[in-house]
């Protein structure tokens, strides 16, 4: 698996919060939900994204915006509009004065706003960090906007079509559509002229480091050393270390440690998986060894990480976002 495929394999929405918003100008919604990542696309009309401390960005039908948390931002028909709705953590929505608005503006299944509004907006929110890799979140700017390609337009249409349905398995369908739309936007962005300067992304094309990264991704549980990795790639240990550090700013074994812990963080979300089993899958000899590395790099133990994921939960009441 190459570095790009590994990155795009990470999004795993689980009961993501998805909503169709129907609005009539003037409108303004303040987002303070602290979600790690949200996606917004326009069906009709336009919107301005006004990040705190950043430049406003306009999106129109055919555009998709990714908004990286936990920074707050405002969506409005024009910059500077007075805020009408505030979205809090757990998708609780109120007026700026604190009055609950969820029921007053409910229009149906996963639909909120005003009847016959001029603006229709679809939004999806990843609820917890463990649904996304830290590598992905570090890569993204606070606001990323892209125009969808013709081949991706059916994804937006399907998302809109399924939002209003309430059938068996509907949440799973919506989660996967959200993942596919996110992956499509990311792939387009990463392959374009404005691709980020992340070392690992460019290193995948290097004749020495690229094959090494692919080996580490393909077999994270293998007892890799710089010596045997260099042998597989066909260069000396010194040459591999030097080239790896020059392109990525860290050595092969540091890169491997971070990759293993990213994988472990995702596996720890599975209820029936023990820390010892996760340790074996990602290349650690024991649960203690994994716990020590996890705590050192991430600042929490595997148990604390799993507990945080379990207690994050998902919103149960309709909000506006």
C-alpha positions as CSV (number, residue, x, y, z in Angstrom):
1,X,0.0,0.0,0.0
2,X,1.5,3.4,-1.0
3,X,1.5,6.4,1.3
4,X,-1.5,8.0,-0.4
5,X,-3.5,4.8,-0.3
6,X,-2.7,4.4,3.4
7,X,-3.8,7.9,4.1
8,X,-7.1,7.5,2.2
9,X,-7.8,4.2,3.9
10,X,-8.1,5.9,7.2
11,X,-11.5,7.7,7.2
12,X,-14.1,5.4,9.0
13,X,-17.2,7.3,9.8
14,X,-19.3,5.6,12.5
15,X,-22.8,7.0,12.8
16,X,-21.6,10.3,11.4
17,X,-23.8,13.4,11.9
18,X,-25.3,14.3,8.6
19,X,-27.8,17.0,7.8
20,X,-29.6,18.8,5.1
21,X,-30.0,22.5,5.9
22,X,-32.6,24.7,4.1
23,X,-32.1,28.4,4.8
24,X,-33.4,31.8,3.7
25,X,-31.2,34.8,3.6
26,X,-30.2,36.6,5.7
27,X,-28.8,33.6,7.7
28,X,-25.7,32.9,9.8
29,X,-24.7,29.8,11.8
30,X,-21.9,29.8,14.3
31,X,-20.1,26.4,14.6
32,X,-18.6,25.6,18.0
33,X,-19.0,21.8,18.1
34,X,-15.2,21.1,18.2
35,X,-15.6,18.2,15.8
36,X,-12.3,17.0,14.3
37,X,-13.5,17.3,10.7
38,X,-16.6,18.5,8.9
39,X,-17.6,18.4,5.2
40,X,-20.0,20.9,3.6
41,X,-21.3,21.0,0.0
42,X,-23.9,23.2,-1.6
43,X,-26.9,22.0,-3.5
44,X,-28.5,25.4,-4.1
45,X,-27.4,28.9,-3.4
46,X,-24.1,29.9,-1.8
47,X,-22.4,30.2,1.6
48,X,-19.5,32.0,3.1
49,X,-17.2,30.2,5.5
50,X,-15.7,32.6,8.0
51,X,-13.0,30.9,10.1
52,X,-11.9,32.6,13.3
53,X,-8.8,34.6,12.5
54,X,-8.9,33.5,8.8
55,X,-10.0,34.8,5.4
56,X,-13.6,34.1,4.3
57,X,-14.1,31.6,1.6
58,X,-17.2,31.3,-0.7
59,X,-18.6,28.0,-1.8
60,X,-21.3,27.4,-4.5
61,X,-23.1,24.4,-5.9
62,X,-20.4,21.9,-7.0
63,X,-18.0,23.0,-4.3
64,X,-17.0,20.9,-1.3
65,X,-15.4,22.4,1.8
66,X,-13.5,20.5,4.5
67,X,-13.2,22.2,7.9
68,X,-10.7,20.9,10.4
69,X,-11.5,21.2,14.1
70,X,-11.4,22.0,16.8
71,X,-11.3,25.6,15.5
72,X,-14.6,27.5,15.4
73,X,-16.1,29.1,12.4
74,X,-19.2,30.7,11.0
75,X,-21.3,29.9,7.9
76,X,-23.4,32.7,6.5
77,X,-25.0,34.0,3.3
78,X,-22.6,37.0,3.6
79,X,-19.6,37.7,5.9
80,X,-20.5,39.9,8.9
81,X,-24.1,38.7,9.3
82,X,-25.3,38.6,12.9
83,X,-25.3,35.0,14.2
84,X,-28.8,33.5,14.4
85,X,-27.8,29.9,15.5
86,X,-25.0,28.5,17.6
87,X,-24.0,24.8,17.3
88,X,-22.4,23.5,20.5
89,X,-20.6,20.2,21.2
90,X,-22.8,17.1,20.8
91,X,-24.6,19.1,18.0
92,X,-26.8,21.0,20.5
93,X,-28.1,24.1,18.7
94,X,-29.4,27.3,20.3
95,X,-30.0,30.9,19.6
96,X,-27.1,33.2,20.6
97,X,-29.1,33.8,23.8
98,X,-29.2,30.1,24.6
99,X,-32.8,29.2,23.5
100,X,-33.0,25.6,22.1
101,X,-33.8,25.6,18.4
102,X,-33.7,21.9,17.5
103,X,-37.4,21.2,17.5
104,X,-38.5,24.6,16.3
105,X,-36.7,24.3,13.0
106,X,-37.0,20.5,12.4
107,X,-38.3,19.8,8.9
108,X,-38.0,16.0,8.7
109,X,-35.5,13.2,8.7
110,X,-32.0,14.7,8.9
111,X,-33.4,18.0,7.6
112,X,-33.5,21.3,9.4
113,X,-34.2,25.0,8.6
114,X,-37.0,26.8,6.9
115,X,-39.6,25.6,4.4
116,X,-39.0,26.6,0.8
117,X,-35.6,28.2,1.6
118,X,-33.4,29.5,-1.2
119,X,-30.3,27.8,0.1
120,X,-29.8,24.0,0.4
121,X,-26.6,22.7,2.1
122,X,-25.5,19.2,2.9
123,X,-23.1,18.7,5.8
124,X,-21.4,15.7,7.4
125,X,-19.4,15.7,10.6
126,X,-16.8,13.1,11.9
127,X,-17.6,12.9,15.6
128,X,-14.4,11.6,17.1
129,X,-10.7,11.8,16.3
130,X,-10.3,8.0,16.1
131,X,-12.5,8.0,13.0
132,X,-9.6,9.7,11.3
133,X,-5.8,9.3,11.4
134,X,-3.8,12.0,13.1
135,X,-1.6,12.0,10.0
136,X,-4.6,13.1,8.0
137,X,-5.7,15.8,10.4
138,X,-2.1,17.2,10.6
139,X,-2.0,17.4,6.8
140,X,-5.2,19.4,6.3
141,X,-5.4,23.2,6.4
142,X,-8.1,24.7,8.7
143,X,-10.4,25.2,5.6
144,X,-10.0,23.4,2.3
145,X,-12.3,24.1,-0.6
146,X,-12.5,22.1,-3.9
147,X,-14.8,22.0,-6.9
148,X,-16.0,18.5,-7.4
149,X,-15.0,16.7,-10.6
150,X,-17.8,15.5,-12.9
151,X,-17.1,11.9,-11.9
152,X,-17.8,12.7,-8.3
153,X,-21.1,14.6,-8.8
154,X,-23.1,11.4,-8.3
155,X,-21.7,11.1,-4.8
156,X,-23.2,14.4,-3.8
157,X,-26.5,13.4,-5.4
158,X,-26.5,10.1,-3.6
159,X,-25.7,11.7,-0.3
160,X,-28.6,14.1,-0.7
161,X,-31.0,11.4,-1.8
162,X,-30.2,9.1,1.1
163,X,-30.2,11.8,3.8
164,X,-34.0,11.9,4.0
165,X,-34.5,8.1,4.2
166,X,-35.0,6.1,7.3
167,X,-34.5,2.5,6.3
168,X,-32.6,-0.5,7.7
169,X,-28.8,0.1,7.3
170,X,-29.3,3.7,6.4
171,X,-26.6,5.0,8.8
172,X,-24.1,2.6,7.2
173,X,-24.9,3.8,3.7
174,X,-24.5,7.5,4.8
175,X,-21.2,6.8,6.6
176,X,-19.7,5.2,3.5
177,X,-21.0,7.9,1.2
178,X,-19.4,10.5,3.4
179,X,-16.1,8.6,3.4
180,X,-16.1,8.3,-0.3
181,X,-16.8,12.0,-0.8
182,X,-14.1,12.9,1.6
183,X,-11.6,10.6,-0.1
184,X,-12.4,12.0,-3.5
185,X,-11.8,15.6,-2.3
186,X,-8.5,14.6,-0.7
187,X,-7.3,12.7,-3.7
188,X,-8.0,15.6,-6.0
189,X,-6.3,18.0,-3.6
190,X,-3.2,15.9,-3.1
191,X,-2.7,15.3,-6.8
192,X,-3.1,19.0,-7.7
193,X,-0.7,21.9,-7.9
194,X,-1.6,23.0,-4.3
195,X,-0.5,19.7,-2.7
196,X,1.0,20.1,0.7
197,X,4.7,20.0,1.4
198,X,4.4,17.0,3.8
199,X,7.6,15.1,3.5
200,X,6.0,11.6,3.6
201,X,3.7,12.5,0.7
202,X,6.5,13.5,-1.6
203,X,8.8,10.8,-0.3
204,X,6.6,8.0,-1.7
205,X,7.9,8.9,-5.2
206,X,11.6,8.7,-4.1
207,X,13.4,5.6,-5.5
208,X,14.8,4.7,-2.1
209,X,12.4,6.0,0.5
210,X,9.2,5.2,-1.5
211,X,9.8,1.4,-1.5
212,X,10.9,1.5,2.2
213,X,7.6,3.3,3.2
214,X,5.6,0.7,1.2
215,X,7.3,-2.1,3.0
216,X,6.6,-0.6,6.4
217,X,3.0,0.0,5.6
218,X,2.5,-3.5,4.1
219,X,4.1,-5.4,7.1
220,X,4.0,-3.2,10.2
221,X,4.2,-6.3,12.5
222,X,7.5,-7.5,10.9
223,X,10.6,-7.0,13.2
224,X,12.0,-4.3,11.1
225,X,15.5,-2.8,11.6
226,X,17.3,-0.2,9.6
227,X,19.6,-3.0,8.4
228,X,17.0,-5.4,7.1
229,X,14.9,-2.6,5.6
230,X,17.9,-1.2,3.8
231,X,18.7,-4.7,2.5
232,X,15.1,-5.1,1.1
233,X,15.4,-1.8,-0.6
234,X,18.9,-2.5,-2.0
235,X,20.9,0.3,-0.4
236,X,23.2,0.6,2.6
237,X,22.0,1.3,6.1
238,X,23.7,4.7,6.1
239,X,22.2,5.6,2.7
240,X,18.7,4.7,3.8
241,X,18.9,6.6,7.1
242,X,20.4,9.6,5.4
243,X,17.8,9.8,2.6
244,X,14.9,9.0,4.9
245,X,15.9,11.7,7.4
246,X,16.5,14.3,4.6
247,X,13.0,13.8,3.1
248,X,10.9,13.1,6.2
249,X,12.8,14.8,9.0
250,X,12.9,11.5,11.0
251,X,14.6,8.2,10.7
252,X,13.0,4.9,9.4
253,X,12.4,3.5,12.9
254,X,10.7,6.7,14.2
255,X,8.5,6.7,11.2
256,X,7.6,3.1,11.8
257,X,6.8,3.7,15.5
258,X,4.4,6.5,14.6
259,X,2.8,4.3,11.9
260,X,2.3,1.4,14.2
261,X,0.8,3.6,16.9
262,X,-1.6,5.2,14.3
263,X,-2.8,1.7,13.4
264,X,-3.0,0.7,17.1
265,X,-5.2,3.7,17.9
266,X,-7.7,2.6,15.3
267,X,-7.6,-1.1,16.3
268,X,-8.2,-0.2,20.0
269,X,-11.7,1.1,19.0
270,X,-12.8,-2.5,18.4
271,X,-14.5,-3.7,21.5
272,X,-13.5,-7.4,21.2
273,X,-9.8,-6.7,20.7
274,X,-7.4,-6.8,23.6
275,X,-4.3,-4.6,24.0
276,X,-2.2,-7.7,23.7
277,X,-3.8,-8.7,20.4
278,X,-3.4,-5.1,19.0
279,X,0.3,-5.2,20.1
280,X,0.9,-8.4,18.1
281,X,-0.8,-6.9,15.0
282,X,1.3,-3.8,15.0
283,X,4.7,-5.3,15.8
284,X,5.0,-5.1,19.6
285,X,6.0,-8.1,21.6
286,X,3.6,-7.5,24.5
287,X,0.8,-5.3,25.8
288,X,3.3,-3.7,28.1
289,X,5.6,-2.7,25.2
290,X,2.8,-1.2,23.3
291,X,1.4,0.6,26.3
292,X,4.8,2.1,27.0
293,X,5.3,3.4,23.5
294,X,1.7,4.6,23.2
295,X,2.0,6.6,26.5
296,X,5.3,8.0,25.5
297,X,4.2,9.2,22.0
298,X,0.5,10.0,22.6
299,X,0.5,11.0,26.2
300,X,-2.3,8.5,27.2
301,X,-2.3,4.8,27.7
302,X,-4.1,2.4,25.3
303,X,-6.8,1.9,27.9
304,X,-7.3,5.7,28.3
305,X,-7.4,6.1,24.6
306,X,-10.1,3.4,24.2
307,X,-12.1,4.8,27.1
308,X,-12.1,8.3,25.5
309,X,-13.3,6.8,22.2
310,X,-16.1,4.9,24.0
311,X,-17.3,7.8,26.0
312,X,-17.2,10.4,23.2
313,X,-20.5,9.1,21.8
314,X,-22.6,10.5,19.1
315,X,-25.4,13.1,19.2
316,X,-28.9,11.7,19.5
317,X,-30.9,14.9,19.0
318,X,-31.2,16.8,15.7
319,X,-29.0,19.9,15.6
320,X,-28.3,22.2,12.8
321,X,-24.9,20.8,11.7
